Amino acid sequence: SILTAAESLMNLFNFSDPFKSSVVFVALVVLWVLLATVPTRVLVFAGGLGQFGWTLSTKLRRGDLRPKRLAQTPKSERSSNPLNTWLMNAFLGLPSDEDLRRTYFWDTQKVLQQEAATRSTDKRSSRLRNLWQAKWYGTIEIVDAAHDRNEAFSIVQGHRLLCWKSVED
């Protein structure tokens, strides 16, 4: 559809496919240099002469200089230009926004979960600092008389040490 083609063209210029994007940018720079240095009338003359020469050489290779209508030539006899085929395949191979969304869905979910964990940690830290005026907080290991190790969450508040059995408490 037209929207998919527009999205693919947009993704060509935002480097979704780096190789194809670099080829296009190099071609645009070469075209810019060519248009900046060569007069336009010379380019138009060269384009017309090139088209004429290409058509003449094709006719001479076939040995048929009589004009043919395109409708008379069967479609199977017409040869497709390999450059056109390569360009069309390259353009159709560009991803649309939906293709990119499907490809990077799980990566996006992972990043969003990491951001949510970071936000909740920051929120918890802010709450501990503001509510408890904590100078330090974290988990510690408490060793009892039987040499069993138990983790606990603790906060240093001024000169006091407050402990809980876990972070959730």
N, C-alpha and C positions, 0 to 999 in steps of 0.2 A: 504494500500500500504506500501511499504518498507519505504518511506520517512515519512509517518505518524507514523509508529512504531518507527523510529529513533527519531522523534520529541518528541513522548511520553516518550521514554527512557531518552532523555535529560531533559524533564520537571520533570521526576521522581527525578533526582539528583539536580534540582534547586528549590525544595520544592514548586512546583505548587500545589501539594496535600500534605500537611504537614504530615498527618497520614501515607500515603503509603510510603513517603520518609523516615519517621522515622523508620518504620518497616524494610525497606531495609537497612538503615544504622545500625540498631541494629543487624540485621542478618549478615551483613558484619563484624561488630566488633566481634561477636561471632565466625564466621568462621575464622577470623584472629587469635583470641586467641586459637582456636582449632588447627589450622595449626601451630601455633608457639610453642605449648606445646606438642602435640602428634606427634610421629614419623610418617612419611608418609606411611611406609609399614604397620603400624597398621591400619591406616585409610583405605588403599586399601583393606586389609584383612577384616575389619569390613564391608566395603561397599559390597564386594563380598558375604560375609556370610549373610548379611542382605537381599540381593537380592535373594539368594538361599533360605533362610528361608521364605521370603514372598511368593515366588512361590510355595514352598512345602506346606505351610499352606493353600494357596488358593486351590491347587489341593486336599489336604486332606479334606477340607471343602466341596468341590463338590463331593468327593468320586470317582473321576476319575483320576487315575494316568497314564492313557494312553496318549501319546502325541497327541495333536490336532493341526491341521494347523489353522492359523488365518482366512484363506479364507473360511474354512468350517463353521465357527461360524457366524451365522447371526449377522448383526450389532445391531439389537434390543436386542440381548441376552448379548452383551458385556456391562459390567458396567463401567461407567466412574468414575475415582477417584475424590472424592469431593475436595481434595486438589488441583488437577490440574484444576478443574473447577473454584475454588476460585481464584487461581493465574491468570488464563486466564481472568476472569471477572475483577480482580483488574488491570491488565495491560491494558485491553481494556477500562477501565474507566478513564485512565489517559488522560488529555487534550492535544491536539496538539497545535501548535502555532496559527493555524487558530481559534481553539475553544477559546483560550485565547484572541485573538484579538477581536472576536465577543462579548465575554462576557464583556470585559472592554472597549469597543468602546466609550460609552458615558462618562465614567469616564475619559478616556484619553482626550476626547474633552473638558471636563470641566477644567481639569488641563492645557491643552494648552491655553484655553481662559484666565485663571488666569495668566499664565506666560506672555501672550501677553499684558495683562493689566499692569502687573508689569513692563515689558520692556518699554511700552509707558509712564508710570508714571516716571520711571527712566530717560528716554530720555527727557521728559518735564522738570523734575527737573534740569537735567544737562544743558539744554538750558537756563532755567531761571537763573541759577547760573552764567553761562559763558557769556551769552549775556547781561543780565540786571544787573549783579553783585548784585543779590538779596540777602539781608540778611534774609528776611522772605517773604513768599508768602502763600496765602491761601484765603479762602472765608470768607467774613464778612457780617454782617447784617447792613444795613443802615436804620435808622428810620427817616422818613420825618416828616413834621409838622402835617400831618393828622394821625400820628401814624401807618402808613403803613410800613411793614417790607419788604425790598427788599434785596435779596442777591447780592453780588458783589464780583468780584475777585480783590485782591489787592496785591501789591508788595511793600515792603519797600526797597528803593534803596538809600543807604547812609542816608541822612536826608530827603528824599522825600517819599511820599506815593502816589503810582499810583493806580488808580482804573479803572476797566472795569465792564460792566454790567454782564458779564458771563465769564466763563473760555474759551469758544469758541471764544470770541471777540479778 
